[in-house]
């Protein structure tokens, strides 16, 4: 089969379309003919390195996958060849107390499909049958593939962990990436007032189109000063953080008393300074959130399939143009999801 591989870490120029062995299914698995695979920041983390013990070259990534079942293990029931499915990219041991209680993100072996290779940026992938969900008849594979990781991450951050409420003021940082765009849509769907910080006038327009009430250009001055002005000095109820060290202090300051920060990333560094006085005096809550549980995935995908949430897609590339897709992702000029159309 063909896959978008790299043989060493570097930039997008390392991506090549190569023939690699077609995966074989094991017990409890199905073989999926991939129709679409969407990009996440994992693509760049893996490609840029550094190499660790988990790397086996050639390596190919891809966590968001939609396609059609081509083969089913003999011990798998309720699935058949020809079924259209989307894949939940959460991986866990499925045996510990956390997994058995549905809290897979707390599993010591929690991981993300494709993060360490053999992902969905290829013609086929073998996955566990309990990680797939049926796609309704006629539903677009590209749209289905654009949802799993980013929209599940946003769903868990905003709803399961952040417990967003109608009428609350929500600030979303880095509001052009997949998770942030999903969070704008989810917040708007739930009736929150959404403030988005992004990096250009064009992206501001797109953030408003996605559902943001207000969009701010971080390159035009201190964006938190503008959020302070827009909220008449009152600040926001919840900040969705993915920037990390560079913005953590400002995110604390912009919170109302009793406010929450939900963080799912650390683009500018993992070590940030927390103002303990603001934390205890203003009774702030700082919440970590990672991708999601099976319930998060299913609830989110039902909203996608019903049309209540429509993933925003920046661009679609054929598999053979994967290098160009990686380069576009590296440029940071995208808004929403970049998708490889494999078939």
N, C-alpha and C positions, 0 to 999 in steps of 0.2 A: 504494500500500500504506500501511498505518498503522504508525507508529513512535512510541516514547516519546522525544520530542525536547525540546531546550531551545534557545532563541534567544539567550540570554545566560547568563553564569555567575552563580551564586548558590546558593540552597538548593533543597530539594525543591519549593518552590512554583513554580519555573521549569519543571517538567516538564509537558508537554502532549502529548496524543495528537493527531497531525496526519497528514495525507496527504503522503507524500513519493514521489519517483519510485522505481518498482520497479527494482532493480539489473539490469544486463545482464551476461551472462557473457562472459568473454574466453577466449582459448586456454588450455587446461588447467584450466578451471574447471567447477563445477557450480552450479546455482541450488538453494538449499534453502528449502523451506517450513518455517519455524521452528515447532516445537511447544513448545519450552521454552528459556528463556535465564536463566542464574543470575547473581547479582550478585557482584562482587568490589570491593575498595577502589578499583579503577580508576574505578568509577562516580562516586565522590565526588571523587577527584582531578580528573577531567574537569569535573564539574559545578561544583565550588567554584572552579576556575581556579587561577592567573590565565590569561587568554587568551594563547596564543602563536601563532606563525605556522602551526602545524599545524591550528588551529581553522577550520572552515568551517561556518557556521550555515545552516540548522538542523543540530544535531549530535545523534547518538544513539549510545550506547555498547552494550556487551554482548560479552563474550569467550567465555562458556560457552554453547555452542549444541548443541541436538539437534533433529533434524527429519527430513524426508523429501525426497529429491531430486525436483525438479520438472522440471529441464532439464539436459542434459549437453552440453558442447561436443563438436564432431565429432571432435576429436583425443583425447578421453578414452576409455580402454578400462577394462573391469572394473567399471564402474558403470552403473546403469540407472535410469531414472525409476521411482520407487516404493521405492527402497532407503532403509531407515532408517539414519541415520548420526549420529555425534557428531563434533565438530570440534576439532582440535588448534589452540589459539589462538596458537601460536608462529609468528612471521613472521621471515623472513630472506631474504638475497639468493639463496640456493640455488646460488651459483656459486663462492664463495670456498673456500679450502682447508679452513676450519673446517666449512663447510656440507657439503662433499663427504665429510668424514671423520665426519659425524654430530654435530659439536660446534656446533650452531646457536647456542647461547647466547653463543659467542665471536665471532659474526659482527658486523662493525661496523654492519650495518644491522638488527640484531636488534630486534624490536618485538613488541607484543602486539595481536592482532586486536581491534578495537573501541576501543582506547585513544584513538585520534584521530578517532573518528567512524565512521559507517556500520557499526555493529556489529549484534549479534543481538537487541537489544531492539526488534524489528520483525517484520513478517510474513514477510519474505524476506531472504536474504543470499546473495551470490555469494562462493564460496571456492575456493581451489585444490584440485583433486581429490586431490593427494598429502597433504592435511592432514586427510582424513576417515578414519573407522574405522567399520566396520559394527557396528550394534547388533543383538544377537541377537533372534530372533523373540520378541515378547511382552514384551521388556524395557521398563520404564517410561521415557518420555522425560524426565520431571522428574528422576528419579534419575540418568540419564545426563548431563543438563545440569549437575547439581550437582558433577560431578567434575573436568572437564578442567583448569582453571587452578589451583585450590586444591590438589587432590590430587596433581597433577603437580608443583607447587612443593614440597609436603611430601615427596613421594617422592624428588625429586632432593636436597633438603636432608638428609633423614635417611639415605637409602640410598646414592645415587650419590656425594654429597659428604661427608656425615657418617660414612658407613660404620658405622652403628649395629650393635652386636653383642648377642646374647642375654645377658641378665643385667646389662647396663649400666644405670646410673642416668641417666635423662634428665630434664632440666628444660625445660618448655615455657612460655614467657611468652605473655601475651595470649590465654589458652586458651579463648576463646569465638569467635574469628574462624574463617573457613573453613579457612585453611592450618593454623592451630594445632590445630583439632579433627581435621583429617586426620592431622596428625603424631602426635596422641595415639593414634589408631586404628592407624596404621602401626607405631608403636613397640611397642604392645601385641601386635600380630600377630607381631612378630619376637621377642617374649619379653623386652623391656626392662622395667625398673621405672620407672614414669612419675610425675613430679611436675608438677603443673599450677598455674599462678598465674592467677587470674581476679579478678573484681570484685564478686561477690555470693555469698551463700549458695546462691541458686538456681542460679547458673552453676557453683558448686562441685559441686552434685549432678549436674548435666548432664555435667560433665567426668569425674566418676567413672563415670557411666553409659557414657560414650564409651570408657572403658578406663583412665583415670588411677588409679593406686594411691593417690595422695594429692592433695588439692586444697587450695589455700591462698587466702584472701581478702586481696588486697593492700590493701584499705581498712581492715583490722583491725589494722594494724601493719606493721612491716617484713617483707615476705614472705620475704626471703632469710634472715632470722634463723630463721624457722620451718623453712625447708628445711635449714638448718644443723643444727637440732635433730633433724629427722626422719631425717637421715642420720648421726646420732651424731657430728657434727662432721667427717665425712669429705668432704662435698660430692658433686658429681655428675660423671659422665664427659663429659656433653655438655649444653650449653645451646643451645636453639633460640631465637634472638633475632629480634624484629621491632620492639621498642620503640625501641631506639637510644640516644640521648644520656642519657636519664633512668636507664637500668638497666645500661648497659655496664660501668661500674666494678664493680657488684655481681655481674654475671655473671662477670666475671673472678675475683672473690674466691671464688665458690662452686664453682669448678672444682677437682677433684682435680689432683694433679700429672699431667702428660701429657694433660690434658683438652682438649676442643675446644669452641669456640663456632662455631656455624653461624648466619650472619645472612642474612636475606632481606628486611629492611625497616628503616625508621627513622621510626616514627610520631612520636616526640618530638624528632626532629632528626637531621640527617645527620652532624654533627660531634661525636664523643665522645672523651673522654680515655682513652687506653690506658696502663695501668700497665706500663711496659717491664720493671720488675723481675719482676713476676709472669709476664710473657710469656716471658722467657728463663730465669729461675731455675726455674720450674715446667714449663718446656718445653711451654707451651700452644700450641695450633694455632688460629688464627683463620681461618675459612673463609667466603668469600662464595658465595652460591648464588642463582641466579635460576631462572626457571620450569622449563625442562626441554628435553630432546632428544626426538627422535621415539621412541627406545627407552624413555625414561622414561615418555612418554605411553602407549605401547602396553602396557608391562608393568603400569603402574598400572591402566589400563582393563580389562585382562584380569582383574585381581583384583577390580575392581568387578563385572564381568559374571559372574564365578564366585561372587560373594557373599562372598568373603573380606573385602572392604571394602565397607561400605554408607555412602554419604554421608549425613551428618546434615543434615536439612532443617529449618530454623526455621519457614518459612512459605511459602505459595504464593499469588501474586496473579494475577488475570487482567491482560492487557496494559492494559486500560482503567483499571486501578487502579495504574498504575505510579507515580504521584505518591505514593500512600500507601506503596508499597513503598520508594521512595527515602527517605521520611520515617522509616520504621521503621529503615532502615539507618543513617541519620544519628543516630538516637537512641542507638545502641549497645546496645540492649536485646536484640538477637538473639543466638542461639547456633546456629552452623552456617549453612547457606546459605539465602538468600532467593532465590526463583525466580519468574520471570514465566512463566505458562502462556499461550502465545500462541494455541494452537489446542487 
